[in-house]
């Protein structure tokens, strides 16, 4: 059994993004997207959570995803994750926000970030069937 309390926190888009007008007299609606992974990382950092668990449709982050030389990543450092992201190993619309959020969370003092599927969520807390990102 995992020895920490687990608190489920779901973050996502919502609300209407606004900015102040140039004269600061009013608020004005603007188009914007609030990324759920970035919002979750920020929120759990603010409450000093130990672990950020990001759920997606795959068990592990992979290099060369969907190609014959695909390599699933089990445990990586934030330096590795940053390097792989800079080298554009991760798909821009799907895995980049997840890895960036994981990096931010760990850099902000979190123990580790886990990226995995909902099916592997419980076992990932024991280090199985997931990608774990740490210092």
C-alpha positions in Angstrom: 0.0 0.0 0.0 1.2 3.5 -0.8 2.0 5.3 2.4 0.9 8.8 1.4 -2.6 10.3 1.4 -3.8 10.7 -2.2 -5.8 13.8 -3.0 -7.3 13.9 -6.5 -7.1 17.4 -8.1 -8.4 18.0 -11.5 -7.5 21.2 -13.3 -8.5 22.4 -16.7 -9.7 25.2 -18.8 -12.7 27.2 -17.9 -13.8 30.7 -17.1 -13.3 33.6 -19.4 -9.8 35.0 -19.7 -9.7 38.8 -19.4 -7.2 41.6 -19.6 -7.5 45.2 -18.5 -8.0 47.8 -21.1 -5.2 50.2 -21.8 -6.7 52.8 -19.5 -7.3 50.2 -16.8 -10.9 51.2 -16.7 -12.5 47.9 -17.6 -11.9 44.2 -18.3 -11.9 42.9 -21.8 -12.4 39.3 -22.9 -9.5 37.6 -24.8 -9.1 34.3 -26.6 -6.8 32.0 -24.6 -6.4 28.3 -23.7 -5.7 27.2 -20.2 -3.7 24.1 -20.4 -4.8 21.5 -17.8 -1.3 20.0 -17.3 0.2 23.4 -16.6 -2.7 24.4 -14.4 -2.4 21.2 -12.4 1.4 21.6 -12.0 1.0 25.2 -10.8 -1.8 24.2 -8.4 -0.1 21.3 -6.8 3.1 23.3 -6.5 1.2 26.0 -4.6 -0.1 23.5 -2.1 3.3 21.8 -1.7 2.2 18.4 -2.9 4.8 15.7 -3.1 3.8 14.0 -6.4 2.2 15.2 -9.6 0.4 12.4 -11.4 -0.5 13.3 -15.0 -2.8 10.9 -16.7 -2.8 10.4 -20.5 -3.6 7.7 -23.0 -0.2 5.9 -22.8 1.6 4.2 -20.0 5.0 5.9 -20.6 6.6 8.8 -22.3 8.5 7.6 -25.4 11.3 8.8 -27.6 10.5 8.3 -31.4 6.8 7.7 -30.5 5.0 5.4 -33.0 8.2 4.6 -34.9 10.0 1.3 -35.1 12.8 2.6 -32.8 10.3 3.8 -30.1 11.9 3.8 -26.7 9.7 4.0 -23.6 11.2 6.0 -20.7 10.9 4.6 -17.2 12.8 7.1 -14.9 14.3 10.3 -16.2 15.8 13.4 -14.6 14.5 16.9 -15.3 17.7 17.5 -17.2 16.9 14.5 -19.5 13.3 15.6 -19.9 14.4 19.1 -20.8 17.0 17.8 -23.3 14.5 15.5 -25.0 11.9 18.3 -25.2 14.5 20.7 -26.7 15.4 18.0 -29.2 11.7 17.8 -30.1 11.3 14.1 -29.2 7.8 14.7 -27.9 4.7 15.5 -29.9 3.9 19.3 -29.6 0.2 19.1 -28.8 0.2 16.1 -26.5 3.3 15.2 -24.6 5.1 18.6 -24.5 2.7 20.2 -22.0 2.9 17.1 -19.8 6.7 17.0 -19.7 7.0 20.8 -19.3 4.5 20.6 -16.4 6.4 17.8 -14.8 9.6 19.6 -15.1 8.1 22.8 -13.6 6.6 20.8 -10.7 9.9 19.1 -9.8 11.9 22.3 -10.2 9.4 24.0 -7.8 10.1 21.5 -5.1 8.0 18.5 -5.9 9.4 15.1 -5.1 8.6 13.6 -8.5 6.1 13.8 -11.4 4.6 10.7 -12.9 3.1 10.5 -16.4 1.0 7.4 -17.2 -2.4 6.0 -18.3 -5.4 5.8 -16.1 -5.0 2.0 -16.1 -1.6 2.3 -14.6 -2.3 5.1 -12.2 -2.3 3.0 -9.0 0.7 0.9 -9.9 2.6 4.0 -11.0 2.7 5.2 -7.4 4.9 2.2 -6.8 7.1 3.0 -9.8 5.4 0.5 -12.2 4.1 1.1 -15.7 4.9 4.8 -15.9 7.5 7.5 -16.6 8.8 9.1 -13.4 10.6 12.5 -13.6 12.7 13.7 -10.7 15.7 15.9 -10.0 
